[in-house]
């Protein structure tokens, strides 16, 4: 996760994270990515069921009853373990998490244990009553997915009217006093909608948005050809910086982040090096704190059936199941080769990759997104095909 507003618009200084000792239990949520201990944020896919059918869904969800979901009591046992383990945040996801009847009970239990609870939702089921209910249980944040303006979003979501219902969900959260933001997965079919999305942020006074680079997982596996080219990715991140700066110059302190492509960090630094060298050095320090991709380290996933995955996109590989072993035991067991490799990936990548192995930004990118390399090259430790930095920018020479 790369904070464009934090880095490019100078809303965060290195001293901000140092003030809290970079301890994940003490850091405010907007500084959590700079923690030193990297206790995992856990994405819990509480259900596979969803009322929509999104073309890029990593969970391949449908509107049907699924078997073998963790029970309420099993969920609370998981939360107890995560609290003891020091997990700072549980992100309740799906499917559509609001289709699980005990969601508010589970989220309330998490907050009672001192864990920040957030949900990732399509927003279409957030009525005024539901928003007030979520506020009452102490929910920290609601992320609502919009993958374009009305026509584009409804096509991606597989339901006419999904955009309007999601936007009403945003407004209902705002009325209830819950912090709410948008989630947008970038691809060739919706990238042209991004300027209108920024206009929407300003018009609706939405304080946060996460732009996700496409990951080839679940239904998204079939969208590889719909991903941006490397040059299109560069121009899109430039546009995100430009539009974020415009908002901040107007006094609109919107938090803008990108997710799932950590070469965005060096790209921002290199642009600032030309525009504001003093700020560029501060950004480099923050990127060193961030430490790049955190799959298997600072982010993990528990599936609806209790399976533990490196992250929510790596559903085809499980380290174990919380019905049989506690998450904390599974997460710290490096006898699994993939778990060990993700936690100490530099030697693996240097033995298998080319550009990534020789990249001077490795320590602030951490080899980028391994599941994307696996999807394209059938090799977890190969180059991430979505890295758009040039050979010159990464200090790479084919002759070395």
Secondary structure in CASP SS format (residue, H / E / C, confidence):
PFRMAT SS
TARGET T0000
AUTHOR 0000-0000-0000
METHOD secondary structure of the structure
MODEL  1
X C 1.00
X E 1.00
X E 1.00
X H 1.00
X H 1.00
X H 1.00
X H 1.00
X H 1.00
X C 1.00
X C 1.00
X C 1.00
X C 1.00
X C 1.00
X H 1.00
X H 1.00
X H 1.00
X H 1.00
X H 1.00
X C 1.00
X C 1.00
X C 1.00
X C 1.00
X C 1.00
X C 1.00
X C 1.00
X C 1.00
X C 1.00
X C 1.00
X H 1.00
X H 1.00
X H 1.00
X H 1.00
X H 1.00
X H 1.00
X C 1.00
X C 1.00
X C 1.00
X C 1.00
X C 1.00
X C 1.00
X E 1.00
X E 1.00
X E 1.00
X E 1.00
X E 1.00
X C 1.00
X C 1.00
X C 1.00
X C 1.00
X C 1.00
X C 1.00
X C 1.00
X C 1.00
X C 1.00
X C 1.00
X C 1.00
X C 1.00
X C 1.00
X C 1.00
X C 1.00
X C 1.00
X C 1.00
X C 1.00
X C 1.00
X C 1.00
X C 1.00
X C 1.00
X C 1.00
X C 1.00
X C 1.00
X C 1.00
X H 1.00
X H 1.00
X H 1.00
X H 1.00
X H 1.00
X H 1.00
X H 1.00
X H 1.00
X H 1.00
X H 1.00
X H 1.00
X H 1.00
X H 1.00
X H 1.00
X C 1.00
X C 1.00
X C 1.00
X E 1.00
X E 1.00
X E 1.00
X E 1.00
X E 1.00
X C 1.00
X C 1.00
X C 1.00
X H 1.00
X H 1.00
X H 1.00
X C 1.00
X C 1.00
X C 1.00
X H 1.00
X H 1.00
X H 1.00
X H 1.00
X H 1.00
X H 1.00
X H 1.00
X H 1.00
X H 1.00
X H 1.00
X C 1.00
X C 1.00
X C 1.00
X E 1.00
X E 1.00
X E 1.00
X E 1.00
X E 1.00
X E 1.00
X C 1.00
X C 1.00
X C 1.00
X C 1.00
X C 1.00
X C 1.00
X H 1.00
X H 1.00
X H 1.00
X H 1.00
X H 1.00
X H 1.00
X H 1.00
X H 1.00
X H 1.00
X C 1.00
X C 1.00
X C 1.00
X C 1.00
X E 1.00
X E 1.00
X E 1.00
X E 1.00
X E 1.00
X C 1.00
X C 1.00
X C 1.00
X C 1.00
X H 1.00
X H 1.00
X H 1.00
X H 1.00
X H 1.00
X H 1.00
X H 1.00
X H 1.00
X C 1.00
X C 1.00
X C 1.00
X C 1.00
X H 1.00
X H 1.00
X H 1.00
X H 1.00
X H 1.00
X H 1.00
X H 1.00
X H 1.00
X H 1.00
X H 1.00
X H 1.00
X H 1.00
X H 1.00
X H 1.00
X H 1.00
X C 1.00
X C 1.00
X C 1.00
X E 1.00
X E 1.00
X E 1.00
X E 1.00
X E 1.00
X E 1.00
X E 1.00
X C 1.00
X C 1.00
X C 1.00
X C 1.00
X H 1.00
X H 1.00
X H 1.00
X H 1.00
X H 1.00
X H 1.00
X H 1.00
X H 1.00
X H 1.00
X H 1.00
X H 1.00
X H 1.00
X H 1.00
X H 1.00
X C 1.00
X C 1.00
X C 1.00
X E 1.00
X E 1.00
X E 1.00
X E 1.00
X E 1.00
X E 1.00
X C 1.00
X C 1.00
X C 1.00
X C 1.00
X H 1.00
X H 1.00
X H 1.00
X H 1.00
X H 1.00
X H 1.00
X H 1.00
X H 1.00
X H 1.00
X C 1.00
X C 1.00
X C 1.00
X H 1.00
X H 1.00
X H 1.00
X H 1.00
X H 1.00
X H 1.00
X H 1.00
X H 1.00
X H 1.00
X H 1.00
X H 1.00
X H 1.00
X H 1.00
X H 1.00
X H 1.00
X H 1.00
X H 1.00
X H 1.00
X H 1.00
X H 1.00
X C 1.00
X C 1.00
X C 1.00
X C 1.00
X C 1.00
X E 1.00
X E 1.00
X E 1.00
X E 1.00
X E 1.00
X C 1.00
X C 1.00
X C 1.00
X H 1.00
X H 1.00
X H 1.00
X H 1.00
X H 1.00
X H 1.00
X H 1.00
X H 1.00
X H 1.00
X H 1.00
X H 1.00
X H 1.00
X H 1.00
X C 1.00
X H 1.00
X H 1.00
X H 1.00
X H 1.00
X H 1.00
X H 1.00
X H 1.00
X H 1.00
X H 1.00
X H 1.00
X H 1.00
X H 1.00
X H 1.00
X H 1.00
X C 1.00
X C 1.00
X C 1.00
X C 1.00
X E 1.00
X C 1.00
X C 1.00
X C 1.00
X E 1.00
X E 1.00
X E 1.00
X E 1.00
X C 1.00
X C 1.00
X C 1.00
X C 1.00
X E 1.00
X E 1.00
X E 1.00
X C 1.00
X C 1.00
X C 1.00
X C 1.00
X C 1.00
X C 1.00
X C 1.00
X C 1.00
X C 1.00
X C 1.00
X E 1.00
X E 1.00
X C 1.00
X C 1.00
X C 1.00
X C 1.00
X C 1.00
X H 1.00
X H 1.00
X H 1.00
X H 1.00
X H 1.00
X C 1.00
X C 1.00
X C 1.00
X C 1.00
X C 1.00
X H 1.00
X H 1.00
X H 1.00
X H 1.00
X H 1.00
X H 1.00
X H 1.00
X C 1.00
X C 1.00
X H 1.00
X H 1.00
X H 1.00
X H 1.00
X H 1.00
X H 1.00
X H 1.00
X C 1.00
X C 1.00
X H 1.00
X H 1.00
X H 1.00
X H 1.00
X C 1.00
X C 1.00
X C 1.00
X H 1.00
X H 1.00
X H 1.00
X H 1.00
X C 1.00
X C 1.00
X C 1.00
X C 1.00
X H 1.00
X H 1.00
X H 1.00
X H 1.00
X H 1.00
X H 1.00
X H 1.00
X H 1.00
X C 1.00
X C 1.00
X C 1.00
X C 1.00
X C 1.00
X C 1.00
X C 1.00
X C 1.00
X C 1.00
X C 1.00
X C 1.00
X C 1.00
X C 1.00
X H 1.00
X H 1.00
X H 1.00
X H 1.00
X C 1.00
X C 1.00
X C 1.00
X C 1.00
X C 1.00
X C 1.00
END
